[in-house]
Amino acid sequence: MTDQHVPTGPHELELEMLDLKPALEAVLMVADQPLDHLILAQAVGHPPTDVQAALAELAQEYTEQGRGFELRNIAGGWRFFTREEYAGAVERFILDGQQARLTQAALETMAVVAYRQPITRSRISAIRGVNVDGVVRTLVTRGLIEEGGVDGESGAILYRTTSYFLERMGLGSLSELPDIAQHLPDMDDMEDEGLPGAETALADVAAQEPIAEDGDDAEPAAPTEGDDRG
């Protein structure tokens, strides 16, 4: 009986039929670190020697075509980079994006941190009722909140507002945060876990000047239920 090749994965047969160069481009587009030709060969289902040759050809083609990006072999792997002469366009795009006002999701999350700090990410999620991983990353990236130690019981990272937050909000200290009492419903037995009115109070101050936000984390038009990407 002759041995038959048994696919090692559910997509192996499909991958073998894919064109090599487009398949490499598709994988490299989502890579967040340099990938060597062996990893890429496994992903696209082609021999490593063919993959290595195709990568070199792609890099040369992008240069000859004057594309705005280039494929570099760096740190033991291959990855897309912005071509140096077009870096200015990327810089302007990023700087312009920093002038965008905070989305409602980001403003609400920042309000929770401001009024309940120091606070863990899981606690923020519990208060808001959605996953806040994306929006917390956005606020950290833009310097509005920062890590402020770890929780003694859970060991989770605690978050707090930064001096840049105070600067952009026009506050001298946290004691100057708007009083949210006037925004709360008149209910003696009301639970304040959700900090109702906090985001409104901050919005009144934030409206005086745009606060930077990462455009990549902007809240989608139709967010997935239970998830908050900022």
C-alpha positions as CSV (number, residue, x, y, z in Angstrom):
1,M,0.0,0.0,0.0
2,T,1.4,3.4,-0.9
3,D,1.5,6.1,1.7
4,Q,-1.0,8.9,1.1
5,H,-0.3,12.4,2.3
6,V,-2.6,13.4,5.1
7,P,-3.3,17.1,5.5
8,T,-2.0,18.5,8.8
9,G,-4.5,21.3,9.0
10,P,-8.0,22.1,7.8
11,H,-6.8,24.7,5.2
12,E,-3.7,22.9,3.8
13,L,-5.2,21.8,0.5
14,E,-6.7,25.3,0.0
15,L,-3.4,27.0,0.8
16,E,-1.5,24.9,-1.7
17,M,-3.7,26.3,-4.5
18,L,-3.1,29.9,-3.5
19,D,-0.8,32.1,-5.6
20,L,2.4,32.5,-3.7
21,K,3.0,36.3,-3.8
22,P,-0.5,37.4,-3.1
23,A,-0.6,34.9,-0.2
24,L,2.6,36.3,1.2
25,E,1.2,39.9,0.9
26,A,-1.9,38.9,2.8
27,V,0.0,37.4,5.7
28,L,2.5,40.2,5.9
29,M,-0.3,42.8,6.0
30,V,-1.4,41.6,9.4
31,A,2.0,40.9,10.8
32,D,3.0,42.9,13.9
33,Q,6.6,41.7,13.9
34,P,9.1,40.5,11.3
35,L,8.4,37.0,10.0
36,D,11.1,34.7,8.7
37,H,10.6,32.7,5.5
38,L,10.1,29.4,7.3
39,I,7.1,30.8,9.3
40,L,5.7,32.3,6.1
41,A,6.2,29.1,4.2
42,Q,4.1,27.2,6.8
43,A,1.4,29.9,6.6
44,V,1.1,30.0,2.8
45,G,1.7,26.3,2.1
46,H,4.7,26.7,-0.3
47,P,8.3,25.4,0.0
48,P,10.6,27.7,2.0
49,T,13.0,28.1,-0.9
50,D,10.2,29.4,-3.1
51,V,9.0,31.7,-0.4
52,Q,12.5,33.2,0.2
53,A,12.9,33.9,-3.5
54,A,9.4,35.4,-3.8
55,L,10.0,37.7,-0.8
56,A,13.2,39.1,-2.5
57,E,11.2,39.6,-5.8
58,L,8.4,41.4,-4.0
59,A,10.8,43.7,-2.3
60,Q,12.4,44.6,-5.6
61,E,9.1,45.0,-7.4
62,Y,7.9,47.5,-4.7
63,T,11.0,49.5,-5.1
64,E,10.9,49.6,-8.9
65,Q,7.2,50.6,-8.8
66,G,7.9,53.4,-6.4
67,R,5.3,52.2,-3.9
68,G,4.6,54.1,-0.7
69,F,5.7,51.1,1.3
70,E,8.6,48.7,1.1
71,L,9.3,45.1,2.2
72,R,12.4,44.9,4.4
73,N,14.4,41.9,5.7
74,I,15.1,43.1,9.2
75,A,15.7,41.4,12.6
76,G,15.7,38.0,11.0
77,G,12.4,38.4,9.2
78,W,10.3,40.3,6.7
79,R,7.9,43.1,7.3
80,F,6.2,46.0,5.5
81,F,7.5,49.5,6.3
82,T,6.5,53.0,5.1
83,R,9.0,54.2,2.5
84,E,11.1,56.9,4.0
85,E,10.3,59.6,1.5
86,Y,6.6,59.3,2.4
87,A,7.0,59.3,6.1
88,G,5.9,63.0,6.2
89,A,2.4,62.0,5.0
90,V,2.0,59.4,7.7
91,E,3.2,61.9,10.3
92,R,0.7,64.5,9.3
93,F,-2.1,61.9,9.3
94,I,-1.2,60.8,12.9
95,L,-0.8,64.4,14.2
96,D,-4.1,65.5,12.6
97,G,-5.8,62.4,14.2
98,Q,-4.7,63.6,17.6
99,Q,-7.0,66.6,17.3
100,A,-10.1,64.4,17.1
101,R,-12.4,64.7,20.0
102,L,-12.9,61.7,22.3
103,T,-15.7,59.3,21.4
104,Q,-18.5,58.8,23.9
105,A,-17.0,55.4,24.8
106,A,-13.6,56.9,25.5
107,L,-15.0,59.8,27.5
108,E,-17.1,57.5,29.7
109,T,-14.1,55.3,30.4
110,M,-11.9,58.3,31.2
111,A,-14.6,59.6,33.5
112,V,-14.6,56.2,35.4
113,V,-10.9,56.4,35.8
114,A,-10.9,60.1,36.8
115,Y,-13.5,59.6,39.6
116,R,-12.6,56.1,40.8
117,Q,-8.8,56.1,40.5
118,P,-6.7,54.1,41.0
119,I,-8.8,51.4,39.3
120,T,-8.2,48.1,37.5
121,R,-9.3,47.5,33.9
122,S,-11.6,44.7,35.0
123,R,-13.3,47.1,37.4
124,I,-13.8,49.7,34.7
125,S,-15.4,46.9,32.5
126,A,-17.7,46.0,35.4
127,I,-18.8,49.5,35.9
128,R,-19.4,50.2,32.2
129,G,-20.8,46.8,31.4
130,V,-18.6,46.3,28.4
131,N,-15.0,45.2,27.5
132,V,-12.8,48.3,27.7
133,D,-9.4,46.9,26.6
134,G,-9.3,48.9,23.3
135,V,-10.4,52.2,24.7
136,V,-8.0,51.9,27.7
137,R,-5.1,51.3,25.3
138,T,-6.2,54.4,23.4
139,L,-6.2,56.5,26.5
140,V,-2.8,55.2,27.6
141,T,-1.3,55.7,24.2
142,R,-2.5,59.3,24.2
143,G,-1.1,59.9,27.6
144,L,-4.4,60.7,29.3
145,I,-4.2,57.7,31.7
146,E,-1.3,55.6,33.0
147,E,-0.4,52.6,35.0
148,G,-0.4,53.4,38.7
149,G,0.8,50.3,40.5
150,V,-1.0,47.0,41.0
151,D,-4.0,45.9,43.0
152,G,-2.9,44.3,46.3
153,E,-5.5,41.5,46.1
154,S,-5.7,40.6,42.4
155,G,-2.3,41.8,41.2
156,A,-4.0,43.5,38.3
157,I,-2.7,46.8,37.0
158,L,-4.2,50.0,38.4
159,Y,-4.9,53.0,36.2
160,R,-4.9,56.7,37.0
161,T,-5.1,60.0,35.2
162,T,-2.0,61.8,34.2
163,S,-0.7,65.4,34.5
164,Y,-1.4,65.6,30.7
165,F,-5.0,64.8,31.4
166,L,-5.2,67.7,33.9
167,E,-3.5,70.0,31.3
168,R,-5.8,69.1,28.5
169,M,-8.9,69.4,30.8
170,G,-7.7,72.8,32.1
171,L,-7.5,71.6,35.7
172,G,-4.9,72.4,38.3
173,S,-5.6,69.2,40.3
174,L,-8.0,66.3,40.6
175,S,-9.8,68.3,43.4
176,E,-11.1,70.6,40.6
177,L,-12.9,67.8,38.8
178,P,-16.5,68.9,38.2
179,D,-19.0,67.9,40.9
180,I,-21.3,65.3,39.4
181,A,-24.0,65.6,42.0
182,Q,-26.0,68.0,39.9
183,H,-26.1,65.4,37.1
184,L,-27.4,62.5,39.3
185,P,-31.1,61.5,39.4
186,D,-33.0,62.5,42.5
187,M,-33.2,59.0,43.9
188,D,-32.2,58.2,47.5
189,D,-31.6,54.5,46.8
190,M,-29.8,54.9,43.5
191,E,-26.6,52.9,43.0
192,D,-23.7,55.0,41.6
193,E,-21.7,52.2,40.2
194,G,-22.1,53.5,36.7
195,L,-21.2,57.0,37.7
196,P,-24.1,58.6,35.9
197,G,-23.4,62.1,34.9
198,A,-19.6,61.8,35.2
199,E,-19.1,61.7,31.5
200,T,-21.4,64.6,31.0
201,A,-19.5,66.6,33.6
202,L,-16.2,65.8,31.9
203,A,-17.7,66.5,28.5
204,D,-18.6,70.0,29.5
205,V,-15.0,70.7,30.4
206,A,-13.6,68.7,27.4
207,A,-15.8,70.7,25.0
208,Q,-13.6,73.7,25.7
209,E,-10.7,72.1,23.9
210,P,-10.3,68.9,21.8
211,I,-8.7,66.0,23.6
212,A,-6.5,63.7,21.6
213,E,-7.6,60.2,20.7
214,D,-6.1,57.4,18.6
215,G,-8.1,57.3,15.4
216,D,-7.4,53.5,15.0
217,D,-9.4,52.9,18.1
218,A,-12.4,55.0,17.1
219,E,-15.7,53.4,18.1
220,P,-17.2,51.5,15.2
221,A,-20.6,52.4,13.8
222,A,-22.0,49.0,14.8
223,P,-19.9,47.7,17.8
224,T,-20.2,44.1,18.8
225,E,-22.4,43.6,21.8
226,G,-20.4,43.4,25.0
227,D,-17.2,44.9,23.4
228,D,-15.9,48.4,23.5
229,R,-13.0,49.3,21.2
230,G,-13.0,53.0,22.0
